[in-house]
């Protein structure tokens, strides 16, 4: 990962030809400051790719698939507490797993760690 000011560039990516995405990670309840980064990604990049370019990300079965986002920045989903990582792109819920959502240049990706009621 190459850092360029506040922007991060994924390996093998040049700024001129690729996607620019703003990423914000909210750890919830003031537990730690949010992460705010602008990242450059290859075309076809997913929410997982953008998040991994901005912060540490772990995948594992949370609900249904080993590609689920299990932790960001070391904060893991907690099934017993019903606390999970949820994401929005341009203020809209993703609607599909993060590993499937393809981003476009200019997208604003927000992750929030929240307790969810079922």
C-alpha positions as CSV (number, residue, x, y, z in Angstrom):
1,X,0.0,0.0,0.0
2,X,1.4,3.4,-1.0
3,X,0.3,6.4,1.1
4,X,0.0,9.7,-0.7
5,X,-1.1,12.4,1.7
6,X,-4.5,11.1,3.1
7,X,-5.0,8.9,0.0
8,X,-4.0,5.3,-0.1
9,X,-3.2,3.5,-3.3
10,X,-3.7,-0.3,-3.6
11,X,-0.7,-2.2,-5.1
12,X,-0.8,-2.4,-8.9
13,X,-3.1,0.7,-9.2
14,X,-2.3,4.0,-10.7
15,X,-4.3,7.1,-9.8
16,X,-4.8,8.1,-13.4
17,X,-6.9,5.1,-14.5
18,X,-8.7,3.8,-11.5
19,X,-11.5,4.3,-9.0
20,X,-11.3,7.0,-6.3
21,X,-13.5,6.1,-3.3
22,X,-13.9,7.8,0.1
23,X,-14.0,5.4,3.0
24,X,-15.2,6.1,6.5
25,X,-15.2,3.6,9.4
26,X,-17.3,4.4,12.5
27,X,-16.4,2.2,15.4
28,X,-19.6,3.2,17.3
29,X,-20.3,4.7,20.7
30,X,-17.2,6.9,20.7
31,X,-15.0,3.8,21.3
32,X,-12.3,5.2,19.0
33,X,-11.9,7.9,16.4
34,X,-13.3,7.1,13.0
35,X,-11.1,6.2,10.1
36,X,-11.4,8.5,7.1
37,X,-9.4,7.7,3.9
38,X,-9.5,8.3,0.2
39,X,-8.4,5.2,-1.7
40,X,-7.6,4.4,-5.3
41,X,-8.6,1.0,-6.6
42,X,-8.7,-1.0,-9.8
43,X,-11.9,-1.1,-11.8
44,X,-14.2,-3.8,-10.5
45,X,-13.2,-3.3,-6.9
46,X,-15.6,-4.2,-4.2
47,X,-16.6,-2.7,-0.8
48,X,-14.2,-5.3,0.8
49,X,-11.3,-4.1,-1.5
50,X,-11.9,-0.5,-0.6
51,X,-12.2,-1.2,3.1
52,X,-9.0,-3.4,3.1
53,X,-7.2,-0.5,1.4
54,X,-8.2,1.9,4.2
55,X,-8.1,-0.3,7.3
56,X,-7.3,-3.9,8.5
57,X,-10.2,-6.2,7.6
58,X,-10.8,-9.8,8.5
59,X,-13.2,-12.1,6.7
60,X,-15.0,-15.2,8.1
61,X,-18.4,-16.7,8.5
62,X,-20.6,-14.2,10.4
63,X,-23.9,-15.1,8.8
64,X,-23.6,-17.2,5.8
65,X,-20.3,-17.1,4.0
66,X,-16.5,-17.2,4.8
67,X,-16.2,-14.0,2.8
68,X,-18.4,-12.1,5.3
69,X,-16.7,-9.1,7.0
70,X,-15.9,-10.4,10.4
71,X,-13.8,-7.5,11.8
72,X,-12.5,-4.1,10.8
73,X,-9.6,-2.4,12.7
74,X,-9.6,-5.4,15.0
75,X,-13.2,-4.9,16.2
76,X,-15.1,-8.2,15.6
77,X,-18.7,-8.8,15.0
78,X,-20.4,-10.1,18.2
79,X,-23.3,-12.4,17.6
80,X,-24.2,-12.7,21.3
81,X,-24.4,-8.9,21.6
82,X,-26.1,-8.6,18.1
83,X,-23.3,-6.1,17.1
84,X,-22.3,-6.2,13.5
85,X,-20.5,-4.2,10.8
86,X,-23.0,-2.6,8.4
87,X,-22.2,-0.6,5.3
88,X,-23.7,2.1,3.1
89,X,-22.6,3.5,-0.3
90,X,-23.7,7.0,-1.0
91,X,-26.1,6.9,2.0
92,X,-27.9,3.8,0.8
93,X,-27.6,0.3,2.4
94,X,-25.6,-2.0,0.2
95,X,-28.3,-4.6,-0.1
96,X,-25.8,-7.4,-0.9
97,X,-22.7,-8.8,0.9
98,X,-19.8,-6.4,0.9
99,X,-17.7,-8.8,-1.2
100,X,-20.2,-8.6,-4.0
101,X,-20.9,-4.9,-4.2
102,X,-18.9,-3.3,-7.0
103,X,-17.9,0.4,-6.5
104,X,-17.8,3.3,-8.9
105,X,-15.4,6.2,-8.9
106,X,-16.7,8.9,-6.5
107,X,-18.6,6.5,-4.2
108,X,-18.7,7.3,-0.5
109,X,-18.4,4.1,1.5
110,X,-19.4,4.2,5.2
111,X,-19.1,1.3,7.7
112,X,-20.8,1.5,11.1
113,X,-20.5,-0.9,13.9
114,X,-23.9,-1.2,15.4
115,X,-26.2,-3.3,17.6
116,X,-29.0,-4.8,15.5
117,X,-32.4,-5.9,16.7
118,X,-34.0,-8.9,15.0
